[in-house]
Amino acid sequence: MEFSDSELNDMIDFLDLDPRSAAVAVARQCLDQGYESLTHAQKAVYDNYLKSRLLDPVTPAASVAKTPE
């Protein structure tokens, strides 16, 4: 599956990544070429940092503590 530059940028924005970080390059490669194309070190970045962002993206609403009912 290939993504356009615009689609890749939208996904990077969604993940709220610093555009200068190495994680952006890993995310772009993974989205464009697949997880299996990543090196061992890149997979570590994906598994330990990006995957958690995908499963629970940082949003203002998510950072607000919920009050117990």
C-alpha positions, 0 to 999 in steps of 0.5 A: 500500500502506498501513500501520497506525501499529503497522506503521509504528512497527515498521519505524521501530524496525527501522531503529533511527532516532532518533524525533526525526530528520527521517529518521523523517518521510521514512521514514513518508511513503515507506512510507505514500505511496511514494517518488515522493511525496517531495520532492527533499530527502526523496529525498536523505535516503532515498537517502543514509541510509535505503536503506543502513539498509534494505539493511544494518540496524545490529544488534549481530551485524553490528557484531562483526568476523568472524574470518578462517577 
